């Protein structure tokens, strides 16, 4: 089973140039909780793994901003950004 849950909230204010808006550090705002109910799941052993993508979670963009938005990245900076956005699970769980 796989579940993709995506919340895209359009945050660009009207009459704002996106080139000036998205170069800022823009923390996400709490959206509340989500409950997922599963039924008719066959008995067995399962593992839950959660991945996050967004503000400071697998997010090279804010890492780049933290570096001062250099015009040319060094190899060390590229490696640092790759490490920050490596796609690893946010919450790996043991077998359930």
Secondary structure, DSSP 4 states (H G I P E B T S, - for coil): -------------TT--HHHHTTS---------------SPPSS--EEEE---BTTBS-HHHHHHHTT--SS--HHHHHHHHHHT----SEEEEE-
